[in-house]
Amino acid sequence: METVAVHSPLHLHLTHLFLFLLLLLLPLLLRVLLLFLRRQRTAASSTRLPLPPSPSGIPILGNLHQLGSLPHRTLRAMAARHGPIMLIQLGQVPALVVSSVDMAREVLKEQDHIFASRPPLKVPDLLFRDGGDVAFAPYGNYWRQVKKVSLLHLLSAKMVRSFGTVRREEVACLTDEISQACSSGPVDVTGALKSLTNHIISRVTLGSSSKREAWGRQIVDVLGEASMLAGAFHTGDYFPSLPWLSRLSGLEERVKRVFDVVDPILDDIIETHRRRSREDERETDFVDILLSLQEDPEMTSFISDGTIKGIVTDMFAAGTDSTHIVIEWAMAELIRNPETMKKLQDEVRSVAGSKQTLEEEDLVDGTDYLRAVTKESMRLHPPGTLLVPRELMEETTIAGYRIPKGARTFVNVWAIGRDPSIWEAPDDFRPERFLGSSVDYRGQHFELAPFGAGRRMCPGIGFSVTIIELALANLMLQFDWKLPDGTKEEDMDMIEAFGITTRIKSGLRLVATPRF
Ligand code: HEM
């Protein structure tokens, strides 16, 4: 007997639904298929592609010994001979060095998703041994969560606005300190600016505690050493199969000394906050927020005490030096270029009128030159000359070259900032070049990238630029500046000391004359 298939209305309905969904998803499925095929093709063809040019090195060390004490300068000289994309060999590790706008865009934007990790490095490994930080964390969920926490609770535009009083009070302390110190000779500008940024970071991170100043000062003192260590090229980082090298070179011992000082301070900070948050009602600071997140079921697995120590260390290490270094370089360039300083003084003095202090609200309009000076200073002297190293997560191709997975990646923003094909008279300090120009440092213009770009971009831009502009404006308003007797502008010592931030090696001492 013939069987007749009887379709229930429900069955017909489900079939239609299935066809409808299939139609809806077809474009997506096709896209996935195309992506898959393209990747297969790239993988197949990339094995035939050449590696980027490389300067010749020596067996075992490769190019490591050639980097010298100022690697950003050496790498620029190498790039002049070998091109804007190089694959150098640092011990056992291949390292990609990019030195042009197009190559930087490729790494920081077009292929940012695969260049978004950080390599394992000895200094952060030893320093954050019982937790993790943000800046050196490998790409992944932990990094995503802790970066979000730092952005949301400390570095967002809203939070930065809420610290306005702290900035105002601390800039007033800076100018008072200079007024008092200047009667007895040249002022230690470097020291004064370092205290400024240290105090600001301490207040917003650690809150109002009787111990806060001591904590902040101790942390910053020892972290100076850590940040120099973290920026240097250590042989141990480039021979992963020889872990004893770091011990032999004395690096482990030096980091351990930093750890032994910082760790008990951080323990004390956490314990004091934990005790007090139960006891009294006072203004909430960043450490309080991190502690409260330990009780949030979604965050609890990410925020151990070790993580809190890592995040707080990051804020001090990444925030203090980089910010004061920008103001210091700006002051050094202004004193070397008296006409430029005069222009800036004229601008801020005209905006101030009869006021003796400038507030942030005063700087909103009519201060284009101040903003141009800040940009010009970071073009010539980006604190992180090679950014913070990235690690390539999968093999890729750039400009027809094959880049191997795991390549440690350096973007030479210092060299890009001085590239004569982009900048006229690149070594001159000329803030005018930014007047009427849309180029800025917020991650869209790769010719000016002192904060990096893409996923690993610095989250502290707003936090630091508000400090830089307010401090610089008041230093220009409230004082006249000159070099100590006997020093000529052209003789000024502008030699750099390389580290995770690159500073003026000899520091900056200037003669200040108060105007009020
Ligand atoms: C003028 C001041 C500053 C400069 C020039 C600067 C520069 C940088 C650079 C170049 C990076 C690496 C970006 C990349 O890999 O693409 C970075 C990362 C970072 N910066 Fe800053 N920074 C400054 C201020 C600050 C401040 C004030 C804070 C916090 C208080 C901060 C926190 C961080 C953190 C947490 C990271 C790691 C981001 C990540 O890996 O996802 N920075 N900064």
Residues whose N, C-alpha, C, O or C-beta is under 5 A from the ligand:
A	BS01	HEM	V134 A135 K147 D314 M315 A318 G319 S322 T323 V326 P383 G384 L387 V388 P450 F451 G452 A453 R455 R456 M457 C458 P459 G460 F463 S464
